Amino acid sequence: MNLSRFAIVFLALVPTALFIAAAETAPDPTPQAPAQESAAPRAPAKASQPAPAATPSAPDSAPLRTPLPNVALPGSERADDAATAEILAAIHADPGMAGSDVSVHTDNGVVTITGIVRNREQSAIASAYANRQLGVLRVDNQLSMPAQ
């Protein structure tokens, strides 16, 4: 039983960590002008000569990737906090969620929804808001309904 839980957690977190690491280290693609390339005829490449190495045109050239200060990567603490706030705001703004007591916690892109709802429809609405949020990898719906 513990091995299967470990495997589930491992399979959920390792791809996320690899994605974040790849996103941080990958260079941005350089924009190319397709109109200029198609207008100029290309000379056939000779097999005996190696391709010239790309060198920056100026010593003060900009780096390939510039950090964006307001963009949080999925799984980061800032992205988790933003996802939690947006999901809660959407749930509280929905008139179909009246009478429910829902709390949301996000950890590494995994959203856990807990609390009490009146019916299954409210539970589905809360899950839908969480699933719709950008950066959410999985939703654990732990909402309960009062016994009737």
Backbone bond lengths (Angstrom), bond angles and torsions (degrees), N, CA, C in turn:
res aa  C-N    CA-C-N  psi(-1)  N-CA   C-N-CA  omega(-1)  CA-C   N-CA-C  phi
1 M - - - 1.457 - - 1.527 110.77 -
2 N 1.345 116.37 -44.69 1.457 119.20 179.88 1.519 111.47 -68.99
3 L 1.329 116.79 -32.61 1.461 119.99 178.57 1.523 110.81 -66.04
4 S 1.319 117.77 -39.66 1.466 119.39 -179.96 1.531 110.76 -68.55
5 R 1.313 118.11 -36.68 1.470 120.08 176.19 1.516 110.44 -64.99
6 F 1.335 115.48 -41.01 1.456 119.49 177.34 1.521 110.42 -61.30
7 A 1.316 116.70 -43.85 1.466 120.60 -179.20 1.516 111.00 -63.18
8 I 1.321 117.99 -40.07 1.462 121.58 179.83 1.525 109.95 -65.12
9 V 1.314 117.05 -46.34 1.460 120.98 179.76 1.526 109.93 -64.76
10 F 1.324 116.57 -42.32 1.459 120.80 179.42 1.514 110.98 -61.44
11 L 1.324 117.07 -46.45 1.461 120.84 -178.69 1.524 112.27 -69.28
12 A 1.318 117.72 -23.05 1.463 120.73 178.57 1.531 111.87 -84.11
13 L 1.326 117.73 -37.03 1.460 120.39 -173.14 1.525 114.28 -91.08
14 V 1.305 118.59 -33.24 1.460 120.30 -176.89 1.529 111.48 -64.18
15 P 1.353 120.23 -47.36 1.469 117.61 177.97 1.523 112.68 -61.42
16 T 1.318 117.27 -33.86 1.462 120.63 178.33 1.518 110.22 -64.51
17 A 1.317 116.93 -46.16 1.462 120.54 -179.80 1.527 110.89 -64.33
18 L 1.317 117.07 -39.41 1.463 119.91 178.48 1.521 111.01 -66.53
19 F 1.327 117.33 -39.60 1.462 121.10 178.52 1.522 110.57 -62.36
20 I 1.326 117.13 -45.06 1.459 121.03 -179.01 1.524 110.09 -64.87
21 A 1.334 117.73 -43.16 1.453 120.73 179.40 1.527 111.06 -63.48
22 A 1.319 116.98 -41.16 1.462 120.28 179.55 1.523 110.79 -67.67
23 A 1.324 117.52 -38.66 1.459 120.95 -179.07 1.525 111.27 -66.83
24 E 1.323 117.12 -34.28 1.467 120.10 -179.11 1.528 112.41 -75.55
25 T 1.322 117.76 -29.52 1.455 119.98 -174.95 1.523 113.64 -100.13
26 A 1.324 118.93 -12.68 1.460 121.07 -176.60 1.521 110.59 -74.77
27 P 1.338 116.55 136.01 1.469 118.94 176.75 1.517 110.21 -76.80
28 D 1.315 115.14 152.18 1.458 120.11 175.53 1.519 108.65 -72.28
29 P 1.326 117.78 142.20 1.463 118.43 176.42 1.524 109.91 -68.97
30 T 1.320 115.65 144.57 1.459 119.35 179.83 1.515 108.92 -81.67
31 P 1.329 117.74 133.89 1.461 119.54 179.80 1.522 109.62 -70.74
32 Q 1.325 115.97 140.17 1.445 120.60 179.20 1.514 109.08 -124.29
33 A 1.296 115.38 147.01 1.460 120.62 179.05 1.521 108.43 -92.70
34 P 1.348 118.47 105.64 1.448 119.57 -176.71 1.528 112.99 -67.71
35 A 1.319 119.04 -28.01 1.465 121.11 -177.96 1.521 110.61 -68.07
36 Q 1.334 118.27 -38.06 1.457 121.15 -179.25 1.518 111.32 -71.49
37 E 1.324 117.54 -36.51 1.447 120.97 -178.65 1.522 111.65 -68.43
38 S 1.331 117.66 -39.64 1.455 119.87 -176.81 1.528 111.17 -75.34
39 A 1.328 119.50 -25.82 1.452 122.07 -178.06 1.529 111.38 -77.15
40 A 1.312 118.00 -35.25 1.458 121.11 -177.33 1.523 109.73 -88.89
41 P 1.343 117.80 128.57 1.463 119.00 177.80 1.521 109.60 -72.59
42 R 1.316 114.82 145.07 1.459 119.81 -179.32 1.520 109.84 -97.55
43 A 1.307 114.56 140.87 1.459 119.99 175.83 1.520 108.09 -82.74
44 P 1.330 118.03 143.42 1.462 119.05 178.99 1.526 110.35 -65.41
45 A 1.317 115.81 138.33 1.457 121.12 -178.88 1.513 109.80 -78.62
46 K 1.321 115.79 139.75 1.459 120.71 177.85 1.521 108.28 -90.05
47 A 1.300 116.30 137.00 1.455 121.33 -177.46 1.513 112.01 -71.51
48 S 1.334 118.27 -26.14 1.459 120.31 -175.69 1.525 113.07 -80.25
49 Q 1.342 117.68 -19.12 1.457 119.97 -178.12 1.529 109.94 -102.60
50 P 1.341 116.78 129.46 1.465 118.54 176.87 1.523 110.44 -72.67
51 A 1.316 115.40 154.99 1.462 120.75 178.99 1.518 109.27 -68.65
52 P 1.336 117.76 141.17 1.467 119.33 179.49 1.524 110.03 -67.28
53 A 1.320 115.45 144.77 1.462 120.80 179.95 1.518 109.45 -74.37
54 A 1.319 115.21 142.96 1.463 120.24 178.94 1.519 108.79 -74.90
55 T 1.304 116.23 127.69 1.456 121.36 178.59 1.516 108.34 -122.89
56 P 1.316 117.52 146.24 1.458 119.00 177.72 1.523 110.22 -64.19
57 S 1.331 116.28 143.82 1.460 120.47 -177.71 1.523 111.68 -72.84
58 A 1.302 117.02 -27.11 1.454 120.40 179.85 1.520 108.56 -138.00
59 P 1.320 118.18 149.67 1.457 119.48 179.91 1.528 112.80 -66.01
60 D 1.325 118.02 -22.40 1.463 121.09 -179.37 1.524 111.43 -98.09
61 S 1.329 118.50 29.87 1.463 120.54 -177.59 1.528 110.24 -68.95
62 A 1.310 115.05 152.73 1.461 121.44 -177.89 1.526 110.10 -74.57
63 P 1.325 118.10 152.74 1.463 120.16 178.02 1.535 109.90 -68.01
64 L 1.319 115.14 161.51 1.461 119.68 179.84 1.521 112.34 -62.46
65 R 1.305 117.68 -40.00 1.459 121.56 -177.04 1.521 108.68 -121.15
66 T 1.307 115.27 123.87 1.456 119.83 175.66 1.523 107.67 -105.98
67 P 1.313 117.71 131.57 1.465 119.84 -178.30 1.530 111.06 -67.92
68 L 1.315 114.86 137.91 1.452 120.68 176.09 1.527 107.82 -98.36
69 P 1.328 118.45 116.55 1.460 120.47 -172.24 1.525 114.06 -68.14
70 N 1.325 119.35 -26.74 1.457 120.68 -174.57 1.521 113.68 -100.25
71 V 1.325 117.98 6.02 1.454 120.91 -178.22 1.519 108.52 -108.51
72 A 1.325 116.01 123.85 1.460 120.80 178.77 1.521 109.01 -103.23
73 L 1.326 116.52 138.58 1.446 120.96 178.13 1.521 110.12 -75.40
74 P 1.337 117.94 145.99 1.463 120.18 177.60 1.521 110.64 -56.56
75 G 1.305 116.58 136.41 1.452 121.51 179.96 1.507 114.00 93.16
76 S 1.339 118.27 -12.03 1.456 119.47 178.52 1.528 109.12 -79.23
77 E 1.311 115.06 162.68 1.469 119.56 -177.79 1.524 110.97 -63.03
78 R 1.315 116.88 -38.95 1.465 120.30 179.68 1.525 111.24 -66.42
79 A 1.326 117.14 -39.46 1.469 120.56 177.50 1.519 110.84 -67.56
80 D 1.342 116.88 -38.65 1.466 120.46 177.90 1.524 111.25 -63.71
81 D 1.334 116.96 -43.62 1.463 120.82 178.95 1.527 111.21 -63.74
82 A 1.319 116.48 -41.58 1.468 120.47 179.13 1.523 110.91 -65.25
83 A 1.337 116.71 -42.12 1.465 120.41 179.39 1.526 110.42 -63.29
84 T 1.326 116.99 -43.60 1.470 120.68 179.02 1.518 110.66 -60.31
85 A 1.323 117.09 -46.05 1.469 120.70 -178.45 1.528 111.35 -64.26
86 E 1.328 117.55 -42.62 1.463 120.01 -178.31 1.526 111.95 -69.51
87 I 1.322 117.31 -37.61 1.468 120.20 178.26 1.520 110.13 -66.32
88 L 1.327 116.94 -45.21 1.470 120.08 178.86 1.528 111.49 -62.81
89 A 1.322 117.20 -40.79 1.461 120.08 179.23 1.524 110.69 -62.89
90 A 1.321 117.22 -41.76 1.466 120.66 179.52 1.520 111.30 -66.28
91 I 1.326 116.86 -40.34 1.474 120.59 -179.84 1.519 110.28 -66.14
92 H 1.328 117.59 -43.95 1.469 120.64 -178.58 1.523 111.92 -70.19
93 A 1.326 117.85 -27.22 1.468 120.66 -179.26 1.533 112.27 -81.35
94 D 1.315 117.80 -17.27 1.467 121.09 -177.27 1.525 110.36 -79.72
95 P 1.354 118.20 122.98 1.465 119.88 179.37 1.529 112.36 -67.16
96 G 1.314 118.23 -21.54 1.461 120.81 178.06 1.511 113.21 -72.22
97 M 1.329 117.24 -11.03 1.464 121.30 179.77 1.526 112.50 -99.48
98 A 1.330 116.58 13.47 1.471 120.43 179.70 1.527 109.79 -62.56
99 G 1.317 115.66 137.16 1.461 121.21 178.06 1.519 113.83 86.54
100 S 1.327 117.69 3.52 1.462 120.36 179.16 1.521 110.00 -99.92
101 D 1.324 115.30 155.69 1.463 121.76 176.44 1.522 106.56 -125.51
102 V 1.334 116.37 95.83 1.461 121.89 -172.49 1.517 109.55 -118.44
103 S 1.335 115.57 136.10 1.460 120.24 171.71 1.521 108.10 -122.89
104 V 1.333 115.65 150.39 1.460 122.40 -175.00 1.518 108.63 -127.32
105 H 1.329 115.56 135.79 1.467 121.63 174.84 1.523 107.85 -132.77
106 T 1.331 117.01 132.86 1.459 121.53 179.69 1.517 109.10 -120.57
107 D 1.328 115.78 130.90 1.462 121.57 179.29 1.523 108.58 -138.83
108 N 1.332 116.38 113.10 1.469 122.87 -179.95 1.524 112.43 54.95
109 G 1.317 116.76 40.16 1.459 120.95 177.26 1.514 114.60 84.80
110 V 1.330 117.85 -1.97 1.464 122.09 178.20 1.526 108.00 -100.65
111 V 1.335 115.85 117.18 1.466 121.60 -177.49 1.526 108.82 -96.24
112 T 1.335 115.96 128.99 1.457 121.64 174.90 1.519 107.46 -113.07
113 I 1.338 115.69 122.21 1.461 121.75 179.89 1.529 107.15 -108.22
114 T 1.326 116.52 121.76 1.462 121.12 179.31 1.520 108.92 -127.05
115 G 1.306 115.77 161.72 1.452 120.67 176.56 1.522 111.32 133.24
116 I 1.328 113.98 -164.31 1.469 121.21 -176.42 1.521 108.60 -121.80
117 V 1.334 115.33 132.07 1.457 122.17 175.53 1.517 108.59 -123.19
118 R 1.341 115.66 161.57 1.472 119.57 -177.13 1.528 112.72 -79.56
119 N 1.340 117.39 -31.54 1.466 119.26 -175.97 1.531 109.90 -153.48
120 R 1.345 115.35 177.33 1.467 120.45 -179.06 1.522 111.88 -66.82
121 E 1.315 116.11 -30.57 1.459 119.48 -179.97 1.530 110.92 -61.82
122 Q 1.323 117.05 -43.64 1.465 119.91 177.87 1.533 111.04 -63.51
123 S 1.314 116.68 -37.13 1.463 120.28 177.23 1.528 110.50 -63.51
124 A 1.320 116.85 -42.04 1.466 121.21 178.87 1.528 111.22 -67.04
125 I 1.329 117.11 -38.04 1.472 121.02 178.91 1.533 109.97 -62.75
126 A 1.330 116.07 -46.08 1.465 120.14 -179.81 1.530 110.91 -62.49
127 S 1.321 117.34 -41.88 1.466 120.75 178.23 1.524 111.18 -64.48
128 A 1.333 115.94 -39.04 1.468 119.54 -179.90 1.525 111.25 -64.10
129 Y 1.322 117.88 -41.90 1.471 120.30 177.77 1.526 110.57 -62.16
130 A 1.319 117.50 -39.63 1.467 120.45 -180.00 1.532 110.63 -69.06
131 N 1.320 117.60 -42.60 1.464 120.92 -178.95 1.524 112.14 -66.14
132 R 1.322 117.33 -30.48 1.454 122.40 -178.36 1.522 113.10 -73.77
133 Q 1.313 116.49 -19.76 1.460 121.05 -174.84 1.518 111.32 -70.65
134 L 1.322 117.04 133.39 1.456 122.92 179.43 1.529 110.12 -66.38
135 G 1.314 116.56 133.11 1.463 121.39 178.40 1.511 114.21 94.90
136 V 1.335 117.94 -3.60 1.459 121.08 179.26 1.523 108.64 -85.30
137 L 1.330 115.75 125.65 1.456 120.96 -179.39 1.525 111.93 -93.23
138 R 1.320 116.36 -35.63 1.466 120.78 -177.32 1.517 108.90 -154.24
139 V 1.342 116.02 150.74 1.457 121.50 177.74 1.524 108.31 -122.47
140 D 1.330 116.20 124.21 1.465 122.15 173.49 1.516 107.64 -102.84
141 N 1.321 115.88 107.01 1.466 121.28 -178.31 1.527 108.10 -91.40
142 Q 1.330 116.32 108.69 1.455 122.18 178.75 1.521 110.26 -114.52
143 L 1.320 116.65 30.02 1.458 120.96 178.81 1.517 109.80 -73.98
144 S 1.312 115.36 144.99 1.467 119.93 178.82 1.521 109.71 -125.00
145 M 1.331 114.57 157.69 1.468 121.16 178.37 1.518 108.11 -114.22
146 P 1.315 117.62 143.03 1.467 119.91 178.89 1.529 109.87 -66.87
147 A 1.332 115.67 146.10 1.460 120.49 178.27 1.519 110.02 -68.33
148 Q 1.331 115.64 137.90 1.471 118.88 -178.74 1.491 111.15 -115.13
